[in-house]
Amino acid sequence: MLKQKNNRQQLPFIGLLLLLIFAAAFLYKPSGIEEMKTSEIIGLFRDHKVVSYELNLGNGNIEIKTQGSDKTILYKVPDVYSFMEKIDPYVEEYDAMHPDAPMEYDWIPPTTVPAWFSIMPYIITLGLMGFFIYMMYSQQSGKGVAVGRAKTKDASDLASKKTFDDVAGADEEKEELIEIVDFLKNPSKFNALGARIPKGVLLVGPPGTGKTLLAKATAGEAGVPFFSISGSDFIELYVGVGASRVRDLFEKAKKSAPSVIFIDEIDAVGRQRGAGLGGGQDEREQTLNQLLVEMDGFSANQGVIVMAATNRADILDKALLRAGRFDRQIYVGLPDIKGREEVLAVHFKGKPIAPDINLKTIAKSTPGFTGADLENLVNEAALMAAKKGKKAITQREVERATIKVIAGPEKKSRVVTPKEKKLVSYHEAGHAVAHYFCPTADPVQEISIVPRGMAGGYTLSLPENDSNYKTKTEMSEEIVTLLGGRCAEQLILEDISTGASNDLERVTSTAKAMVTRYGFSEKLGNVVYGSRPEQTFLGRDYTQGKVYSEAIAGEIDVEIRKLVDEGYKKCMQILEDHVDKLHIVAKELMEKEKISGERFKLLMSEGYDPTTDKDSPSYQPPVADREPVAE
């Protein structure tokens, strides 16, 4: 309230500023025009210095030109006819003294001007000041021009009505929400047993997993008024608007009860209080306080269920997550292989597909994909098929689209020198060979030296099965495979390049997580050091501080370096032991630019001889089939 009071106290000063601006506009005179007093003007006529003048008989404005000057003197005569009587004798004297060049003069007759025209500038000024003051008070009070009203979207405003049939790969999540829908449709069944429906449901999960879609489907199934708003819509420049919009939102919902309120990206307004540099008096915290009161305060909130979605539940205020507010949290995670197959079926529905499309195969090759990723994949495959003039989407387009979604679009037009081509070929071959000889590493699906995005090439490896956990061995061998490119450069080219920068970042991140988060260091033991890096944000870091000493920090650095060095030695040993395979893969990459997963397995198989393989660049035909060499 203090900020509101200060803003209102500034209104008179703002109005005065406007008045001064208009006054300056009216009083401004162009350069080259000079002002004088009445006695001085008459003196000019008396001294015979005036050679010409122009007098407006209506408004009394007179313009005078004098001898030896190119400036114009502007003056407003108080009484036109009295002024003319005073200067007439001097004009006659001037004409008698200068018969060859008498004084030039022009009298402009008066024009008829409405009486209100003279006060028009004052009316405009006062009107603008009044409108400005009205706008300020309206914005401060949250009334007028819809500043304090919540910008909600009703379910009828949505582009298309969604139901639970449109949601796939989230069976458990739908079960939780069907209970909410059942209560909204038939509350007496629950009330008869004394059951209380949750007041708030928080959908938590990574981006793109379908949290907003679940909320839309809930509204579509329930058939009740559904008010959707984004967390950022509450926050405005003006103080008090966010809290006013929260009140307005809940008032609308109560009038339409039973109803559902959905707040998307609630972390924009529900972030932990006192975590910023502004203390507890900023606009966002006032909005959050009002939201807490509306969800579980003194006022009755019967029949209104609040749903919200976020991918940062860790930063939400604890008061928002307690029982009685968001007393049910539903985690919407990444779909498993069965869920991905169901999601793909939803997105392929209505699209022409070829007989070779196998949803189970596509689902198996897309671990870690969210629902949004799968929708993008299907759309990219459809675009590729359309560009080629096909009447249906084939498996080939889906495979190409999968790689495009993961690695980005190809940049075939980029000029690559032979030296760079050799460097990238051995770099990617090093990754691939390290993958092959690490038992826990994911199988290689494709190798390419065609630039994609920021990368000069890539080695695509995908897991055969979904996995929720990783062992110490798996993470250690992940470091080995990431260092394959750097080791191959050092081993074959006897030099290293900047192409391994991203690999080294991932290596360092993996080693640090093994030591500080997962307790994989024998020396430091089963202790977690520090918070998760993705959970840090402004304010919370300042309050937590470091949870370990400088001595422990030094030991952490030593253990991280130890894991990386061990991985480097193991990777170098693998490549030295199988340097022949490294050369085979690299030479094929330099020749063909891409190697499929099946082809890579053939190249790595025991006993493979590139000189007898017709598809290999090292193929040598039998002596009998060779053309004779001309002498």
N, C-alpha and C positions, 0 to 999 in steps of 0.2 A: 504493500500500500504506500510505502514511502516513495517508491519510484513514480507511482501514479500521481501523488501529490506534487512531487517536484516537476513532473511534466506539465501539470495544469498551471503551476505557478509561472511557467515559462511562456504561457499563451499571450499575456499582455506584451511581453517583449517581442514576440514574433509578430503580433499585430502592429506594434510600433515600427518594426523594421519594414513591414509592407507599406505603411503610410509614408515613411521616409523615401522609399523607392519611388512611389508615385509622385511625391512632392518634387523629388529631384528631376523626374521626367517632365513635369509641368514647368519648372523653373529653368530648365536648361535652355541656353541661347546659343545659336550657331556662332562659330568663330568669325571675326571680321565685323561684328555688330557691337556698337558702343552705346552705353547708357549715360544720360546726363540729367541734371535737375531742371525744373521749369524755368528758373531764373537764368540758368546758363543757356537754355535753348533760345529764350527771348533775346539774350545778349548777343547770340550769334547773328540774329536778324538785325539787331541795332548796330552791330559793327560791320554790317554789309558783307559777312563771310558766307552767307547761304547763297548758292547758285541755283538750287532746285529743291523742291520738296513735294511730297505726296501725302495727302491728308485724307484719312477715312472718316467721313462725316458720321458714320454709324457708331463705330467702336472707339474713335478718337486716336487710333494708331497713326503716327506720323513718321515718315522716313525722310531724312535730311542729308543732302550731300553738300560739302563745303569746299571752298577754294583750296587747291593744293593738296587735297586728300582723296584717296580712293576708298576710304571707309564710309560705311553707312551708319548714321546715328538713328537709333530707334527709340521712340518715346511714346508714352500713352498720355494724351492730353486730358486733364480732368474735366474741363468744360470747353467743348469745341468752339462754340460761338464767341465766348469771352476771349479765348486764345486768338481767334481770327481778328477780333477788334484790336488787340494789342499789337499784332504784327503788321496790320495793314499799312500804317504810316511808314514803317521801315521798308516794306516791299516797294511802296511808291517812290521812296527816296532812292532805292537801289536801281529801279528802272530809269529814273531821271539821270542817275550818274552813269548808267550803262545803256544808252539808247540802242546801241548796236547789238547787245546781248542781254536782253532783259531776263529777269528771274523766271525760270520754268516752274510751273506748279500744276498739280492735278488733284482735283477733289473727287473722291470716290463716294458716290451717293450711298446712303444707309440701306442695308438689306433687311428684309423681314425675317427674324430668327425666333423660333418658339421660345417661350420663357423657360421651359424645362431644359433647353439645350445648354444653357450656361452652367447648370448644376450637374450635368451628366457625369463629368469626371468624379465628382464627389459620390454620386450614386454608385458608380462602378467600384470605386475604392471600398466603400462601406459594404457593398455586396460581396466582394471577394473576401474581405476580412470576416464577415459573418459566416460565409461558407467554410472557410478554413477552420474557424473555431468550432463549428458544428461537426466537421469531420474529426477533429481531435477528440472532442467529447464522446462522439459515437464510438471511436476506436478504443478509448479508455474504458468505457462502460460496457463494451461488448454488444452494444445495440446499434441498429441502423447499418445500412449498407452490408449486412451479413458478415461483418468482420468476426464477430464472436460466435457465429453459428458453425456447427460441425459440417464439413464437406463430405457427407456420407453418400454411398452408392447403395441403392436398394437392389434386392435380388433381381427385380424386373429390369433394372438398368444394365445388367450384365449382358455381354455379347451373346451368350448362349447359356441356357439353363443346364446345370450339371447335376448328375445323380451319382449314386455309388456304383452304377454300372460303368461309369466313365473312369473310375479309379481302379487300377490294377496293381498287383504286387504289394498290397498293404492290407491283408486280410485282418490281422489283429487290430490294426488301427481303426478299420471300419467297424469292427465289433464294438470297440469302445464308444465310437460316435453314434452307432445305431441305438445304444442305450439312451443317449441324449435326445435323439430324434423321437424315440418311443415315449419319453417323458413329455416332450412338447406336444405330442399328439394325444396322449392318454395319461395325464398327470394323476388321475384318480387311482389308477392301479398302484402307483408308488405311495401315494398319500395314505392309502388304506393300511399299509404296513408301517407307516411312520418313517418311511425312507425320505431322505433329502437329496435331491439331485445336486451334483456339484455346481457351485456358482460360477466357476471359471475353468476353462480347459485350455491348457497351453500346449501348442504343437511345437515340438523341438526337433531339430534335425539339420543336416547339412543343406546347403542351397540346392534347389532343383529336385528335391525328393517328393514334392507334391503336397506341401503343407497347405498352401492357398487353395489348391484344387480340392483337398479334403473339406475345407471350410465351405467352399461353394457347393460341394455335393451335399453337405449336411443341411444347408439352407434349402437346396432343391428337394431333398427327401422330406424335410419337416413341413414344407409348405407354410411357413410362418414368416412374418416380416424379418428381413435380414439387412442389417446396417453394416456396411463395410467401410473402413477408413484406414488410412496408413498412419503409422506412428508419427511420421514427419509432418502430417497435416495439422497436428496440434500446435506445432511450434511456429510462432510468427515473430516479427520484429518488435511488435508492440507488447508491452507488459500486460499480463492478465488475459490475453486472448486465448492461450492454451487452456487454462482452467475454465474459461467461459465455454469453450467448445466441448470440453468433457461434460460439463453440466447439461449443455444443449443436447448432446448425443444421448445421454441417459434419459433425459426427459422425453425425447422422441421414442426411445425404446420402451419406456414405461407406459406411454399412452397406447402403444401397439402390442402390449404384452398379451400372450407369450411371444417373445421375439428373441433374436440372436444378434449380438454385437460382435463383429469380427475386426480386430485390430492387427493389421499386417505390419511386420517389422516393428514389434513393440519395443525392441531395445533402443529405438530412437528416442523414446520418451520415458522408458522404464529403467534406465541405467541407474546403478547404485548411487544413492545420494551421498553428497560430501566427497565424491571422488574426483571432482574437477578443481581447477584453480580458483573458481569463483565462489567457493564455499557453498552455503545452503540457500542463497538468496537469488539464484538465477531463475530464468523463466521456465526452463525444463523441469526443475525441481518443484516449482509451484504447480505445474501441470501434473506431475506425478503424485503430489500430495492430494490433489483433487480427485485423481483417478482412484487412489487408495480409499478415500472417503466414500466415493460413489459405489465401489465394489463391496465394501463391508463397513458401512458407517451406521449412523443412527437412522437414516432414512430407509424405508422399506424398498426392497428391490426385487419383489416377487415376480417370477415368470420371465426374468431377463437373464439369459445365459451369455457370458462373455467368453469369446474364443479369441485366441491370439496366436501368432506365429513368430518364431525367431530362430536363428541359428547361433545365437550367442546367449544362451540361458545362463551361462556362468557370470555374466556381468549384470544381470537383473537384480533389482533391489530385493533384499530378503523379505521385506514386508509384503511385496507383491506376490511372492511364491508361497506364503504360509497358507495353512488350511483356512478356508472361509473366503479366500480370494481365488487364486489359481490353485485349487486343491486337487486338481488332477493334471498330471503331465503325461502327454503321449509322445513317445519318441518315434519319429518317422525317419527310419534309417535307409541305407542303400538297399535296393532290392537284391535278393539272392537270384540264383539261376532260374528258379521257377517263377519268381516275381518278374524278372526281366523278360521271360518268354510271354507272360501275360500282358506286360506293358507293350511289348512289340506287337502283340495281336491287336491291341486297342489302336495303335498308331497306324498299322497296316490296313486296318478296316476301311473299306471304301476305296482302296487304291488297287490298281491292276498289278498283280504280281505274277512272276513266271513260276512254272512248276518246280524249278530247282531251288526256290526259296525254302529254307529250313529254319524255322524260328528257334528250334532248340540249338542248332549249330551257331546261330547268331548270338543267342543268349550266352552260350558257352564262351564265345570269343570276346565278350564285352564285360568282363568282371570290373567292378568299381564304377560302372556307369550309373548315373542317376536317371530318373524318369525324364528329366529335361534333356539329358545327353542322348537318350534313346530316341526321343522325338526329333532331335536335331539330326541324328544319324539317318533316320527314315526319310526326313526331308531332303538331306543331302543326296541320298541314293536316288530319290525321285528326280532331283534336279539333274544329276548325272545322266540318268536314263533319258530324260527329255532332251538334253543337249545332243545325245547320240541318235535321236530320232526313234527311239524304241517305243513300243506300245505297252510295255510292262517293265516292272523293276526286276532285275535279275540278281542272282547271288553275287555276281562279279561287281555290280554297282554297290552292293551292301559292303563288300570287303574293302573296296576303295574308299567308301564313305567312312568306314570305321577308322582307317588309317588317317584320313583327313581330319576327323574329329580329334584324334589323339595327338597327332604331330603337326597339324596345320596344313595349309595348301602348298603344293609344290611350287618352286620357283625355277622353272626350267630355263628361263631367259637369263639367269645369272651366269656371268662369264666365269668359268673356273679354269685356272691355268693347269698344265700337266703336273706341276710340282704340288699344287694344292690337291689335285685329284688323287695323287699317290698318297699324300699325307692323310686325307680323309678315308681313303680305302683301307689303309693299315690301321687307322684309329678304330673304325667300325668293325673291322675284322678282329681286332684285339678284344673288343667287347663280346663279340659273338663266340669266339673260341673260349673265352673265360666262362661265359654262360654254359657252354656245352660241357665243360669239365668240372663244373660245380654242381654236385648232385641235387642240392636243394633249390637251385636257381630255376626261374621260370623258363620254359622252352622258347626258343627263338621262333618268331612268326615271319619276320621279314627283315632284311638288311638293305639299306639304300644309301647311296652317296648323293642323291638328288637333294638339293637344299630344300628345307621346309621351315617356314617361319624364321627364327633366329639361328637354327641349327644348320650346319653344313651337311649333315647326314644323320641317320638314326639307325638304331638296332632295336626293333620292336619285339618285346617278349611279354607274353601274357600268361597268367597262371591257368592251370588246367582245372582247378577247383576253387570255389570261394573259401576264403580263410579269414577268420576273425582275429587270429593271434599269430605272432611270429616268435620263433625260437632264437636263442643266441647264435646257433650255427647259421640259421637263415640270414640273420642280419650281418653276421661276419662275412658270409659269402656274397651278400649284396655289396659290401664294400669292395670285395675282390672283383666282382663283375664291373663295378663302376670305374675301377682303376685300370680296366683292360685297355682302354684307348691310350692313356698316358704311358703305360708299360710298353705297348706295341711301338709307339713313337720312339721311345728311348732305346728299345732293343733293335729295331730295324733301321731307323733313320739316324740314330745316335744323336738326337736332338729332341726337344720338346716344344710344344706350341701352346697358344692360348685357347685352342679348341677344347681343352679339358676343363675349362673354368667352371662350367655348370656341374660337371662330374665331381669336381673337388668340393663344391658347395654341398652337394648331396652326401658325399662321403663324410664331410665334417659334421653335418647335421645328424647323420645316422650314428656316427661314433659318439657324439655328445649325448644323444638320447640314450644310448646303451649304458653310458656311465652315470648320467645324472637322473634319469627317469626310471630305468628298468632294473637297476641293480645288477648289471652284468659284469661289473668290475670286481674281481676277487679281492683286490686291495682295499677298495672303498666300501665294499659290502652292500647289503640290502638297504640302502638309504637313498631317499630322493632328495636331490639338491636343487633348490629353486623351484619356481612355478613353471607350468607349461608355457612355452613361448607364445602360443596363440591366445593365451588368456590375459596377457598384459595389456594395459591401456592406461591412459593418462590419469594420474591420481592414485590408482591402486598400487602402482610400483613404489610411489613415494611413501606410502604407509607401511608396506610390507618390509622393504629393505632386504638385504642379503641374509640368507638363513644359514650361511656357512662362513668360516673364517678364511683369511687370506692363505693360510697354510693349506686348507682343504682345496681352495681354488687352484693353487699350484699343483696339487696332486691330481686334480681333475684334468688339468692341461696335460700332465704327463701320461695319464691313462688314455686320453683321447689320442695323443700322438702314438702311443704304443699300439693301439688297435689299428690305426691307419698304416703304420709301418709294417705290422704283421700282414695286413691285407696286401700291401704293395709287394712284399717279398713272396707271398704265396702266388700272386698273380704273375709276377715275373718268372717264377719257377714253372708255372703252367705253360706260359708262352715259349719259354726256352725248350721245354720238353716236347712241345708240339709245334715247333717253328715251321715245319713243312706244311702243316694244315693252315697256319697263319698265312703263308705265301699263297697257297691255293685259293683261299677265300678272297684275299686282297686282289690277286690278279683277275679273278672272275668279276669282282666288283669294278675294277678299272675298265674291264671290257664291256660288261653288261649293265652296270650302274645299280642293278637291283638283283637280289637273290631271295627267292621264296623260302618259307620254312622247310618244305619238302626237299627242295634242292640243297639247302644247307645241310640237312641230315645226310644226304647222299655224299656231299663233299667231305663230311666228317667221318663217314663210315670207315671201318678198318679195311685196309687193302684197296682203297680207292686209288686209281691211277689216272691222273688227268690227261696223260698222253694217249690213253685208249678211249677216252670219252669224247665223242664227236661234238658234244655241246660245250666242251671246255676250250678256252683260248689256247691251252697248251697241247691240244690234240695233234698227234703225229700219225698220219695214215701209214699202213703197212708198206714195206719196201716195194712189193709187187704193184701196189696201187699208185706209187709215186710217179710223177711225170719225169722223164729223163732230163737231165741237166745238159743243156747245150754246151758243147766244148768250144 
